[in-house]
Amino acid sequence: MTLSTTERLQKWLFNAFLILCFALYRFVCSRTTETRRRVPPLNNPLLCASATQLAGRIRRREVSSVEVVQAYVDRIQQVNPLVNAVVKDRFSAALQEAAQVDKLIDEEPGGEEVLADRLPFLGVPLSVKGSFGLQGMPHNTGIVCMRGRVAAADAPPVALLKRAGAIPLGVTNTSEGCMWFESHNHLYGITRNPYDLERMPGGSSGGEGSLLGAAGAVIGLGSDIGGSIRMPCFFNGIFGHKPTPGVVSNDNQYPPYSGRHEEYASSGPMCRYAEDLLPMLKIMAGPNAAMLSLNEKVELKKLRFFTTPDDGGSPLTFPVSQELRQIQKQVVERLKAELGVSVQEVRFPELRYSFRIWDAFMALPDKEGKPPVPFADELGEPGRPVWPIWEAVKSLVGKSDHTVAAIGLAIMEKISSPTPSSFLVGLKEKLQKDVEQLLGSDGVLLYPTHPRVAPKHHHALFQPLDFAYTGIFNVLGLPVTQCPLGLNEEGLPMGVQVVSGKLQDRLPLALALYLEKAFGGWREPLSNVRRMKMI
């Protein structure tokens, strides 16, 4: 398989553009001393318990649901002016629902066991990504012309979690139209990272990631078509799981999926504590949970372990930083020492083309031949798509309703090829076959979530394709769990992806529990520090 002359020229021009951007990025990042601002420390022990633990304490009447919900309302009111994660709250309704929960518990004749089986998250607060329908709440993903759009009904995963007793506190910010990995739009503004307010929390589930990392929520909902669960979880030091596609419903999300996006998109849990991942997934999947055999016990010592340290040196992505390489090596060494397993380093040459594979397959039409809805159409009013070049001109004088990232994506979409070359199709098929054969039904793979820890605001514009580290697994249709691995010397979260074969979601979820114990899981943002070295 070889590239055509046109493809080689396009690649050379694109690489030259990225090299220029990277050089500018390094120059912008060259300040040597700064004060880092973070969210204030926790002051309520209820914020330091998992959702599973809180639900048990509420059922046993050790604490009331009203107390728990009020603790999180207070925390959101404390941190949201700093991080801008929640775009619309429903605190009053949530407290009323919590009071009803407490009344139900007092009147339940069956006791704790009956409630645990029927309502496993009874009385526990929940945050919801703004792309999911939450009845009566904004449902516009930061698109200005959709300002007044309100959800008429709950999205299926939201409804299932509410049916399990969870109490939504509000909806959180996203990137404009959910198509970028920084959560910024001109309707709600920019969301900040609780570990450093000058850094991005990721996207498109960035509001969820930021709120959870700041301990403003204990469990939340995210969606992922290119890393939109995993990158925010990585940047904010929390756990997240991208399920096998088709297991959790993607219905009633905005913008709706089109083309073949449904095959690559997954809705899944985001949380601070690993023990909440599996019960959340079991609820969100509804009747499809049986496909995953989540009740089957996983013995880690019987699994086969693999590690891949990078994408093989793609010219389109930054090299993986030394600190992230080192923390992944530490995971490998602990697995060997504590579990007595072997961990094999493997390489896939096709990973160098991760972005091009992802980009090509995202443009494919559905089974009926309908292509994906153009992003420019989603940004505009119904029947009136935006003109991205004109919006770029307006943006120069601050008159556009759209972010630079959204405008750039709309322009790139217009100049990209609608069909993948045979070269890329062949690469994807070979990578799919090799990875699936390697993992089988008992293998897990460690792979970097991102080349670097959370970048500063807007710096993703200078490194736009680093999401390829997560996006490639969407196209491959594999389940992935993002696991935090402590903080670096600057107090910023580190982590790793754990990948398994299709429908083997229970394997990375089980390893997440182990890694939480081994590396400490979510860590509260540290107090203010001064940094004395270059990025």
N, C-alpha and C positions, 0 to 999 in steps of 0.2 A: 504494500500500500504506500503510495507517494502523494505528496501535496502537488496540486496544480500550480502553474506559474502565478495565476491570479491570487490563489490562496497564500502562496509564499510572500507575495508583495503585500497583501493585506496584513499578514502576520508581522512582517518587518516594520511596516508603518505603525501598527498598533503597539508593538514592543518599544519602538522609539518614543512614542508618546508616553508610555508608562514609565520608561526610564527617566524622561524629563520630569514627570510628576513625582517620582520617587526621590529625585535629587532635590526638588523643591520641598518635599516632605521632610527630608533630613535637615535642610536648612531651617525650616520653620521650627523644628523640634530641638534646636541647638541651645536653648537656654539652659544654664547650669544650676541656677538656684531659684527655688520658688516655694511658696507656702501652699500646702495641699489642704483643701477644705473637705471635710467629710460630714456626714450626718451626725447628730448628737448621740451619745451612748444610750443604751437601753436603761429604763428605770422601772420596768415591771416584769417580774419573773414569768408571768403568763405568756410573754412574747418569746420565751426560750423553750417552749414545749412544742413537740410535733403535733400535727392535726390529729393523728391517731391517739396520742396521749391526752390531748384536750378533750376529744370526744369521750374517752373513757372516764375522765374526771367529771365531765358534765353529767354523764349517765349515772355516776355514783354519787352525785350531788355534792362532790367535794368543792366544786366551783359552779357558779351559774353561767348559763350561756350569755346572759346580759353582761356579766363581769368580763367575759372573754371578748365579746364583741366591742364593749366599751373600751377595753384596753387597746384594741386595734384601731378603733376610731380615734382615740387620743394620739396613738403613734402616727397615724396618717396625717392628722392635723399638725403634728410636730414636724414631720419630715417632708410633706408634700410641697410646702413653699420652697424648699430647697431643691428637690429632685423633679418636681412637676411630672409625676407618674400617673396620678389619678385625674382624669379629665372631667368626670362627673360622678359624684357619690350618691348613695341612697342610705345615708346613715340613719335617718329617722325611721325609715321602713325597716332597716336591718335590726334596730333595737326593739321595735315592736315584734318582729318575728322571733327574736331571741327570747322575749318575754313569753311568747306563746310556746316556745320550746320548753322553757322551765315549767310552765303550767302542765304541758303534756307529760313531762317526766314525773311530776308529782302525782298525776292521775293514772299513770300506766300501771295496770295490774300485773303485767307479765314480768316486770323487773328489768334489770340491766341486760340480761342475755337476749331477751326478745328485741329490745331496742338496738343492740349491737348488730344483730342479724338483719333487721329491717331497715335501720337508719344508721349506718356506720359512721357518718360524719355529722350526726345530729348536733346542731348548735354551733358548729365550727364556721368561722368567717372565711369567705372565699373572694378572691379578686378575679376579674374577667378581662381578657384582652378585648380591646374595642372593636375588633373585627367580628367577634361572636355576637349573635343576637342575644340581648338581655332585655326582656320586655320592658318597654317604657324608657329605655336608656338610649343615648346617642349611638348611631350605627353608621358611621361615615368615614372612618379611618383617616381623619384629618383632611379630607378633600373639601376645600372651601365651598364649592358650589353645592355640596351635599350637607351643608351646615344643619339644616332642619330635619335631616333624616333620622327617624327614631325606630327602634326595633319593635315590630308588632307582636313578636313571639320569641321565646327562648330558642337558641340553637340546641340541637339534641344533646350534646355533652353538658351544656349548662342545665338543661332540664333534668338530666339524669343525676347530676350532682345535687341539685336542689331537692330532688326526690329522695336522695340519700341523707338529707338533713342539713346540707351546707347552706350558709346564708351569704348571698352576694353583698359586698360592700360598695361596689361601683365598677366602672370600666376604666381601663388604662390606655395610655397613649401608644401610638404606633408610628411607623414611618408613613409618609404620604402614600396612600393606596397600598400599603404593606409591601412595597417593592424596593426597599433599601435597608441596609443594615445599620442605619442610625435613625433613632426614633425622633423625627423632626418634621413638622408640617406648619403651615401658616394659619391653621385654625386653632391649634392648641399650644404651639410653640415647641421648644426642645426639651427633651427629658435628659436628666443628668445621672451620672453614676454615683451611688452613695459612697463609694470608696475614694472617689476623687471627683468633685463636682465639675472639674474642667474636662472630664473624660466622658466618652459616650457609653451608654448602657447596652448598645447593640440594638438590633431590630430584626424583624419588625415587631417582635414581642418585647420591645425594650421597656415599655411602661411596666409590664409584669415583672421583668427581670430586676429593674431598679427598685420597685416597691418591695419585692421579696428580699432582695439583698439588704435593704434598709430596715428589714423586720417590720414593714408596714403591712405585711400579709404573711400567712403561713403556707397556703396552697393557692395555686392559680392555674389558669388555662392559657395555653399558647397554641399556635399553629406554625407549621414549618414546611416550606417548599424549597428552601435553599440554605437552611440553617437558622430559621427565625425563632426556634426554641433554643437550639444549642448555643448559638453565639451570645444571646443575652444571658443565658445561664452561666456560660464561661466568664463573661465580663463582670458578672455580679456575684460570682462565687456560690452558686446554688446548683441544685440538681434539676435535670430536665430529661424527658424521654420523648423521642420521635418514634412512634409505634410503626409497625409494619403497615404500609398503606392499605386502606380499605377496612381496617378494624374499627376505627373510631370515625363516626360520621363527620363529614365536612359541610353538611347542609347548613343553610341560614348563616353563612358568613359573607362579609362584604369587604372587597368586591368578590362576587362569586367566581368559582373556578371555571375555566373554559379550555377549549382544546383538549390536550391530554393531561392537563395539570392535576386532575383528580388522581391520576395514577402515581404522581410524585409527591403529593401533599399529604401531610399527616397532622392531626390535632392530638395534643398530648398534655400530660401533666407537667407543671413546673412547681418546685417546692424547695424549702430549705432543708428538709430532713428526708433521708433516703427511704425510711420506712413508710413514707406516705406515697411513694411512687406506685407501687403495685396495687394497693387498694384503690387509689384514684383511677388507674388505668382499668381496673376490673369494672368499676362503676361506669366510666366514660364509654367503654366498649359495649355496654349493654349485653344483648344476647351473643354478640360476636366474641365476647371474652372467652367462650369455650374454644375458639380457634387457637388460643395461645397457651392453653394448659397451665394457667397461672398458679393453680393449686399444687402443681407437681413440684416436689422439693428438688432444689438444685444443689448438688455436691460439687463445690468449686474444685476440689482436688481431682475430680474425674474429668474436668474440662481440658480442652487443648487451647493453649494460649499463644498468640502471635502479636508482634509489634512491628509497626512501620513508622520510622521516625520523621518522614517528610514526604512530599509529593515527587521526589526525585529531581528537584531543581527546575521547576517550571519558570520560564522567563516572565510569566504574567503574575506571579505571586512573590511576596517577600520570603526570604529564607526563614525557617523556623528559628526563633531566638534560642540562644544557648540555655537560658534558664528553663525554657519549656522542654528542650531536649533533655536537660538534666532531670527534671521532675518526672518525665516519662521513664527515664532509666531507673529512677528510684522506685517507681511502681514495679518495674520488671524485677528488680533485685528483691523487693519485699515479697513478691509472689513466689520467687524461687526459694527464699529463705524461710518464709512462714508457712507456705502451703506445700513446699517440696515439689513444685511442678517445674517443667521446663518451659521456657518462653522463646519461641523461635522468631528471629528477625526475618521479615519477608519484604520483598520489593515488587511493585507493580509498575512497569515502565509507563503504562497507560495513564497513570495518575498525573503525569506531566501535562496531560491534555484535559484535566478535570473541568476547567471552566468552559472550554470549547465544546466538550461533550454535553455538559449541563445546558449551555446556551442553545445548542442545536436541538436538543430533544424538548426543550420548553416551547419551541416554536412549532412543534408538530400539530397537525389537525386531529380532531377526534375521529372516532370510527365512522362517523357520517361525513367526514371530509371538511368539517367546519374548523377553521383556524382559531387560535386563541383571540379573544377580544383585544385589540390594540390598547396599549397602556394610555395612549393619547385620548382614546375614547373614554376610558375610565376616569381620567382627570377632568373631563369636560362635562357639561350638562348633557342629559339624554338627547342624542341626535346632533350634538354640537361638540365634536372632539376639539381639543385644543390644538393650536399650531405651535409645535415645540420651538421652532426657530424664532417665531414672533415672541413667544414667552421668554426665550433666552435674551432677546433684545430688551424686553420690558424688565427683566430681572436686573439688568445692568444699572437701571435707574430706580430700582426698588419698587416697581409697579406690578410685578407678577404675583399672582396668588399661589404660585407653585415654587417648591424648593429647587435649588440648583440640581440636586440629585435626581429628582423626578423629571425635570426637563431634560437632563442628560440621558436618562434611561429612555425617554420617549424618542429622542433623536437617534440613539443607537439602535432602537428597535426598527426604525424606518430604513436603516442602511444595512441591517443584518440579513443574512440569507434565510428564506423561509423553510428551506429543506436542508437537512444535514448531508454532507458529502459522504460518499461511500467509505472514504478514509475514516471519518469519525464514527460512522455506523459500525465499521469493523472493529475499531478500538473499543467501543462500548460493549459490543457483544463478547469480545475476548476478555475484557475486564470483568464483566458480569459472570462469565463462566468460571474464570480463575478464582474469583473471590468466593463464589458460592461453593465451588468444589473444596476450597481450602477450609471454609468454616463448617460446612455440613450442618449437622444438628447438635454439635457439641463443641464448637469452636468460638472463641471471641478474639477480636482484634483491637489493639490499642492504636489510636491514630490522633495526631494533634487536632484540636478543635479549630485553632486559628494560629497563624504564625507568631502573633505577639499578644501580649496582654492588652487590655482595653486602650484603644487609641484616644487621643484628645479629640474634642469636638471638631467635626468637619474634616479631620485628617483622612477619613476613609475615602474622601474624594481623590486623594493622592495614592491610594492603594485599593482601588475599587474591586479587585477580583480575588482578594484573600478569602472571600466566602466560599471559594471553590473547595476548600478543605471540608466544608460541611455539605455543600450542594451536591457533590458527586454521589453521596449515599442516598439522596432523594431520587436521582435518576436510576440508581441500582435497586431501589425499593427495599432497602434493608433497615431493620430497627436499630436505633442508636441511643445510648444513654450518655448524657454529658455529666461528668463527675468532677466536683471541685477538689483541688489538691493543695489547699492552703494558700497562703499569701507570699508574694515575693518580698524582697528587701524594702520595696517602696510601699508595701501594704496593699498591693493590688492582687486580685485573685488569679490563680492558675488552675489548670484542669486538663482533662483528656477525654476524648470520645471512646466509648466502648461499643463495638459493632458486633452483631451476630447475624446468623442466617435468617431468612424470612420465617416469620411466625415463631422465632425462638426468643421473643422479647424477654422471657423470664431469666435468660442467662445474663445479659448486661445489667438487669435490675438486681440480680443476686450479687454480682460483683460490685455494684454501687454500694450495697450495705457493707461489704468488706472494706472498700476504699474509704468509706466514711469513718470507720473505726481506725483504720491505719493512718489516715492523714488529717482527721479532725473535721471533715465535712465543712459546712458553712461556718465562717468566722465573722464575728461582729466587726464592722469597720473600725479601725484603730483611731485613736485620737490624732489631732493634727500633728504633722511632722514636717520637717524641712528636708528637701532633697538637695544633695550636693554633688550630683553627677549627671552626665548627659544621658538622654534616652538611648 
